[in-house]
Amino acid sequence: MRSINFCCFIFLVSKLFYCLFPLRRPTINFVTKKFRFFFNQCNLGASTIGKTMKFPKTLLLFFCLIVLSGCHEDLDDVIKPATSLDIKNFIWRGMNEIYLYKDEVPDLADDRFSTQEELNEFLNTFSSPEDLFYNGLVAAEDDFSFLVDDYIELEKSLDGIRVSNGMEFGLRRYPEGSDQVLGYVRYVLPNTSAEEKGIQRGYLFNTVDGVQLTVENYSRLLEPETYTIGFAKKENGEISSTGETVILDKEEYNTNPVFIAKIIPTENAKVGYLMYNGFTGTYDSFLNDTFGLFKAENITHLVLDLRYNGGGSVETAVDLGSMITGQFEDEVFYTEQWNEDYQTYFEENE
């Protein structure tokens, strides 16, 4: 992690499970939810060490006290780099407060440390904030939480803005169990370097900048803004290089999740096909226009392709369900589940 003045991290705070049985407005039960939440350093102040969790009725007063206590000095233009220990404390406190799998991580228990000194001693056993987060606090069953150090880039990505060369790909080991990695192109974004260079779905590649991809190096090799991929082919079950290469360049790109929307005429009906690659709220108008097209064409069947959809806005998922059908009005669309502390609070104050 580069030198930063604050830390931003995302971790699973609740679970969401929903199906496409739409409602105009869902009835919400606090049972399940898969949702990501991020903080910045000013959001969490006092430690919960040795104390019982304080819940939302007291949070407003709690945060007001923090704000008022800091009003005596204007620090807006004063850069105070956080120490590694500061960031570790911030991460621990945030996860101790609201992490979904808190009960699965003994070191996040409210009574785990009786003093700040004990907590600091524990935090200092980890070499970095990343080490603490991934190797000390993230539950084994958690495949969704991650740590970032640039919240601006994070916010852009949630709005569908990211740096890309347009080649959307997957990776797999080859042969099975080997450390070697093979890349395959899933699809190509329009008006990008990959489209310009003629990359197509199904292309294989196994080298970047002349180096064989492996489980250890693929992330580093594919990170630069410009790199050269080496194509591969599969013949008789064997993977080999073709000797062909192409240079790809990344640039900031606005990714419309409505990737393909079309009408497929059949003998007995009109079928609407939608390849939808992310629940991105900033593109809801495009989603609405797509269903306007489907309605105008009087489709009777719908194929909703979510193969490459990585998730996103719950509100957009609700809107999508409502666009598909409204016949399940007043039925539960999704339910939420939080950690035990918050779950109990919500159920008692529903």
C-alpha positions as CSV (number, residue, x, y, z in Angstrom):
1,M,0.0,0.0,0.0
2,R,1.3,3.4,-0.9
3,S,1.5,6.2,1.6
4,I,-2.0,7.4,2.3
5,N,-3.7,9.9,4.5
6,F,-6.8,7.7,5.1
7,C,-7.7,4.1,4.5
8,C,-10.7,2.8,2.7
9,F,-11.8,-0.8,2.9
10,I,-14.8,-2.8,1.8
11,F,-16.0,-5.7,3.7
12,L,-19.2,-7.8,3.8
13,V,-21.6,-6.3,6.3
14,S,-24.7,-8.3,5.4
15,K,-26.0,-10.8,3.0
16,L,-28.5,-10.3,0.2
17,F,-30.3,-13.1,-1.7
18,Y,-32.9,-12.1,-4.3
19,C,-34.7,-13.7,-7.2
20,L,-36.4,-12.1,-10.1
21,F,-39.8,-12.1,-8.7
22,P,-40.3,-8.4,-9.0
23,L,-42.4,-6.0,-6.9
24,R,-43.1,-2.4,-7.5
25,R,-41.8,-1.9,-4.0
26,P,-40.5,-4.8,-2.0
27,T,-41.5,-5.8,1.5
28,I,-38.2,-6.1,3.3
29,N,-37.5,-8.7,6.0
30,F,-34.2,-8.4,7.7
31,V,-33.0,-12.0,7.1
32,T,-30.5,-12.1,4.3
33,K,-28.3,-9.6,2.3
34,K,-25.1,-9.6,0.5
35,F,-23.9,-6.0,0.4
36,R,-20.6,-4.1,0.6
37,F,-19.9,-1.3,2.9
38,F,-16.9,1.1,3.1
39,F,-15.7,3.6,5.6
40,N,-13.2,6.4,5.7
41,Q,-11.1,7.1,8.7
42,C,-13.3,10.0,10.0
43,N,-16.3,7.7,10.3
44,L,-15.2,5.6,13.2
45,G,-13.9,7.1,16.4
46,A,-14.1,5.7,19.9
47,S,-13.0,2.1,20.5
48,T,-15.5,-0.6,21.5
49,I,-12.9,-2.4,23.5
50,G,-14.4,-3.7,26.7
51,K,-17.8,-2.2,25.9
52,T,-21.1,-3.5,24.7
53,M,-22.0,-2.5,21.1
54,K,-23.8,0.8,20.8
55,F,-26.6,0.7,18.3
56,P,-28.1,3.2,15.8
57,K,-30.2,5.1,18.3
58,T,-27.0,6.3,19.9
59,L,-24.9,6.5,16.7
60,L,-26.2,10.0,15.8
61,L,-25.2,11.4,19.2
62,F,-21.9,9.5,19.0
63,F,-20.9,11.0,15.7
64,C,-22.1,14.5,16.7
65,L,-19.8,14.4,19.7
66,I,-16.9,13.4,17.4
67,V,-17.7,16.3,15.0
68,L,-18.1,18.8,17.8
69,S,-14.9,17.7,19.5
70,G,-13.0,18.4,16.3
71,C,-14.5,21.8,15.6
72,H,-11.9,23.8,17.6
73,E,-9.4,23.4,14.8
74,D,-9.8,23.5,11.0
75,L,-7.8,20.6,9.7
76,D,-9.2,20.5,6.2
77,D,-6.0,21.6,4.6
78,V,-3.6,19.9,7.0
79,I,-2.3,16.6,5.7
80,K,-1.6,14.2,8.5
81,P,-0.4,10.8,7.2
82,A,-1.8,7.9,9.2
83,T,0.6,5.5,10.7
84,S,0.4,1.8,10.0
85,L,-1.0,1.3,13.5
86,D,-3.6,4.0,13.0
87,I,-4.9,2.2,9.9
88,K,-4.8,-1.2,11.6
89,N,-6.9,0.3,14.5
90,F,-9.3,1.8,12.0
91,I,-9.8,-1.5,10.2
92,W,-10.3,-3.5,13.5
93,R,-12.8,-1.0,14.8
94,G,-14.8,-1.0,11.6
95,M,-15.0,-4.8,11.4
96,N,-15.7,-5.1,15.2
97,E,-18.7,-2.9,14.7
98,I,-20.4,-4.2,11.6
99,Y,-18.6,-7.1,9.8
100,L,-21.1,-9.8,8.8
101,Y,-18.9,-12.6,10.0
102,K,-17.8,-11.0,13.2
103,D,-18.9,-14.0,15.3
104,E,-16.7,-16.3,13.2
105,V,-13.5,-14.3,14.0
106,P,-12.6,-14.5,17.8
107,D,-10.2,-11.5,17.5
108,L,-13.2,-9.3,16.6
109,A,-15.1,-10.1,19.8
110,D,-16.1,-7.1,21.9
111,D,-14.4,-8.5,25.0
112,R,-11.3,-9.8,23.1
113,F,-9.0,-7.0,24.4
114,S,-9.5,-5.3,27.7
115,T,-7.2,-2.3,26.9
116,Q,-6.0,-0.3,23.9
117,E,-2.5,-1.5,24.7
118,E,-3.6,-5.1,24.4
119,L,-5.2,-4.3,21.0
120,N,-2.2,-2.5,19.8
121,E,0.1,-5.4,20.8
122,F,-2.1,-7.7,18.7
123,L,-2.2,-5.4,15.7
124,N,1.5,-5.0,15.7
125,T,2.0,-8.7,15.2
126,F,0.9,-8.1,11.6
127,S,3.4,-6.6,9.1
128,S,0.9,-4.3,7.4
129,P,-2.8,-3.3,7.3
130,E,-3.2,-5.8,4.4
131,D,-1.7,-8.6,6.4
132,L,-4.0,-7.8,9.3
133,F,-7.1,-7.6,7.1
134,Y,-6.6,-10.7,4.9
135,N,-4.7,-13.0,7.3
136,G,-6.1,-11.8,10.6
137,L,-9.7,-10.6,10.4
138,V,-11.4,-11.8,7.2
139,A,-13.4,-15.0,7.9
140,A,-12.5,-18.1,5.9
141,E,-15.9,-18.3,4.3
142,D,-15.7,-14.6,3.1
143,D,-14.9,-14.4,-0.6
144,F,-16.2,-10.8,-1.1
145,S,-14.3,-8.5,1.2
146,F,-11.2,-6.6,0.0
147,L,-9.0,-3.7,0.9
148,V,-8.3,-0.6,-1.3
149,D,-6.3,2.6,-0.8
150,D,-8.0,4.8,-3.4
151,Y,-11.6,5.6,-2.6
152,I,-12.0,7.8,-5.6
153,E,-11.2,5.0,-8.0
154,L,-13.5,2.8,-6.0
155,E,-16.4,5.2,-6.3
156,K,-15.8,5.5,-10.0
157,S,-15.8,1.7,-10.4
158,L,-19.1,1.5,-8.6
159,D,-20.5,4.0,-11.2
160,G,-19.1,1.9,-14.1
161,I,-16.1,4.1,-14.7
162,R,-12.7,2.2,-14.8
163,V,-9.5,1.9,-16.6
164,S,-9.8,-0.8,-19.3
165,N,-8.3,-1.9,-22.6
166,G,-11.7,-3.5,-23.4
167,M,-10.6,-7.1,-23.2
168,E,-12.8,-8.8,-20.6
169,F,-11.3,-12.2,-19.9
170,G,-11.2,-15.1,-17.6
171,L,-8.2,-17.2,-16.3
172,R,-7.7,-20.8,-15.6
173,R,-4.9,-23.2,-14.8
174,Y,-3.6,-25.4,-17.5
175,P,-3.0,-28.2,-17.4
176,E,-5.3,-28.7,-14.4
177,G,-3.3,-28.4,-11.1
178,S,-0.4,-26.7,-12.9
179,D,0.9,-23.2,-11.9
180,Q,0.6,-22.1,-15.5
181,V,-2.3,-19.9,-16.4
182,L,-4.3,-19.6,-19.6
183,G,-6.4,-16.5,-20.4
184,Y,-9.6,-16.6,-22.5
185,V,-11.6,-13.7,-23.9
186,R,-15.2,-13.5,-22.7
187,Y,-16.2,-10.4,-24.6
188,V,-14.8,-7.2,-26.0
189,L,-16.1,-3.7,-25.0
190,P,-16.9,-1.4,-27.9
191,N,-14.7,1.6,-28.8
192,T,-11.7,0.2,-26.9
193,S,-8.1,-0.8,-27.7
194,A,-9.2,-4.5,-27.8
195,E,-11.9,-3.8,-30.4
196,E,-9.5,-1.7,-32.5
197,K,-6.9,-4.5,-32.5
198,G,-9.5,-7.1,-33.5
199,I,-9.7,-9.1,-30.3
200,Q,-12.7,-11.5,-30.3
201,R,-14.6,-13.6,-27.9
202,G,-12.9,-17.0,-27.5
203,Y,-9.4,-15.9,-28.2
204,L,-6.8,-17.6,-25.9
205,F,-3.6,-16.0,-24.6
206,N,-0.9,-17.4,-22.3
207,T,1.9,-14.8,-22.2
208,V,2.1,-11.1,-21.3
209,D,5.1,-9.1,-22.4
210,G,6.7,-12.4,-23.4
211,V,6.4,-14.0,-20.0
212,Q,4.3,-17.1,-19.3
213,L,1.3,-16.4,-17.1
214,T,1.4,-18.2,-13.8
215,V,-0.6,-18.1,-10.6
216,E,2.1,-16.0,-9.0
217,N,2.6,-13.4,-11.7
218,Y,-0.6,-12.9,-13.6
219,S,-1.9,-10.1,-11.5
220,R,1.3,-8.1,-11.8
221,L,1.7,-8.7,-15.5
222,L,-1.9,-7.7,-16.4
223,E,-1.8,-4.5,-14.2
224,P,0.1,-2.0,-16.4
225,E,-1.7,0.4,-18.6
226,T,0.0,-1.0,-21.7
227,Y,1.1,-4.7,-22.2
228,T,1.5,-7.2,-25.0
229,I,-0.4,-10.4,-25.0
230,G,0.7,-13.6,-26.8
231,F,-2.0,-15.7,-28.4
232,A,-2.3,-19.4,-27.8
233,K,-4.3,-22.2,-29.4
234,K,-5.7,-25.6,-28.3
235,E,-5.1,-28.6,-30.5
236,N,-5.7,-32.2,-29.5
237,G,-6.1,-31.1,-25.9
238,E,-2.8,-29.3,-25.8
239,I,-2.2,-25.6,-25.4
240,S,0.6,-24.0,-27.4
241,S,1.6,-20.4,-28.5
242,T,0.8,-19.2,-31.9
243,G,3.6,-16.7,-32.1
244,E,1.1,-13.8,-32.7
245,T,1.1,-10.9,-30.3
246,V,-0.9,-7.7,-29.9
247,I,-0.3,-4.5,-27.8
248,L,-3.3,-3.3,-25.7
249,D,-3.7,0.1,-24.1
250,K,-5.9,1.0,-21.2
251,E,-7.8,4.2,-20.7
252,E,-10.6,5.5,-18.6
253,Y,-13.8,3.9,-19.8
254,N,-17.5,4.2,-19.0
255,T,-19.0,0.7,-18.9
256,N,-22.6,0.4,-19.9
257,P,-23.8,-2.8,-18.3
258,V,-26.5,-3.2,-21.0
259,F,-24.1,-5.0,-23.3
260,I,-26.5,-6.6,-25.7
261,A,-30.2,-6.0,-26.1
262,K,-32.0,-7.4,-29.1
263,I,-35.1,-9.1,-30.4
264,I,-34.9,-12.7,-31.5
265,P,-37.8,-13.7,-33.8
266,T,-38.9,-17.3,-33.7
267,E,-41.6,-19.2,-35.4
268,N,-44.1,-18.9,-32.6
269,A,-43.0,-15.9,-30.5
270,K,-40.7,-12.9,-30.1
271,V,-37.9,-13.4,-27.7
272,G,-36.1,-10.5,-26.0
273,Y,-32.4,-11.1,-25.2
274,L,-30.6,-9.0,-22.6
275,M,-26.9,-9.5,-21.7
276,Y,-26.6,-7.4,-18.5
277,N,-23.2,-7.2,-17.0
278,G,-23.6,-5.3,-13.8
279,F,-26.3,-3.7,-11.5
280,T,-24.9,-0.2,-12.0
281,G,-27.3,2.5,-10.9
282,T,-26.0,5.3,-13.1
283,Y,-27.1,3.3,-16.1
284,D,-30.7,2.6,-15.0
285,S,-32.1,4.8,-17.7
286,F,-30.5,2.5,-20.3
287,L,-32.1,-0.5,-18.6
288,N,-35.4,1.2,-18.6
289,D,-35.1,2.1,-22.3
290,T,-34.3,-1.5,-23.1
291,F,-37.5,-2.8,-21.5
292,G,-39.4,0.0,-23.3
293,L,-38.1,-1.5,-26.5
294,F,-39.1,-5.0,-25.4
295,K,-42.6,-3.8,-24.6
296,A,-43.0,-1.9,-27.9
297,E,-42.0,-5.1,-29.7
298,N,-44.5,-7.2,-27.7
299,I,-42.0,-9.9,-26.7
300,T,-43.5,-12.9,-25.0
301,H,-40.3,-14.5,-23.7
302,L,-37.2,-13.0,-22.1
303,V,-33.6,-14.3,-21.9
304,L,-31.7,-12.5,-19.1
305,D,-28.0,-13.3,-19.5
306,L,-26.2,-12.6,-16.2
307,R,-23.2,-14.8,-16.8
308,Y,-20.7,-12.0,-16.4
309,N,-22.7,-9.9,-14.0
310,G,-20.6,-9.3,-10.8
311,G,-23.4,-7.7,-8.8
312,G,-23.8,-4.1,-7.7
313,S,-26.8,-1.9,-6.6
314,V,-29.6,-3.6,-4.8
315,E,-32.0,-0.9,-5.8
316,T,-31.1,-1.5,-9.5
317,A,-31.8,-5.2,-8.9
318,V,-35.2,-4.3,-7.5
319,D,-35.9,-2.1,-10.5
320,L,-34.9,-4.8,-12.9
321,G,-37.3,-7.3,-11.3
322,S,-40.1,-4.8,-11.4
323,M,-39.5,-4.2,-15.1
324,I,-39.8,-7.9,-15.8
325,T,-43.1,-8.4,-14.1
326,G,-45.3,-6.8,-11.5
327,Q,-47.6,-9.7,-10.7
328,F,-46.1,-10.4,-7.3
329,E,-47.0,-7.1,-5.6
330,D,-46.7,-7.1,-1.8
331,E,-44.6,-10.3,-1.8
332,V,-41.1,-10.4,-0.4
333,F,-38.4,-9.6,-3.0
334,Y,-35.4,-9.8,-0.8
335,T,-34.5,-10.1,2.9
336,E,-31.4,-9.0,4.8
337,Q,-29.1,-10.6,7.4
338,W,-26.5,-8.7,9.4
339,N,-24.2,-9.7,12.2
340,E,-25.8,-10.8,15.4
341,D,-25.6,-7.4,17.1
342,Y,-27.3,-5.5,14.2
343,Q,-29.6,-8.3,13.4
344,T,-31.0,-8.3,16.9
345,Y,-31.4,-4.5,16.9
346,F,-33.2,-4.4,13.5
347,E,-35.6,-7.3,14.5
348,E,-36.4,-5.6,17.8
349,N,-36.9,-2.2,16.2
350,E,-38.6,-3.2,12.9
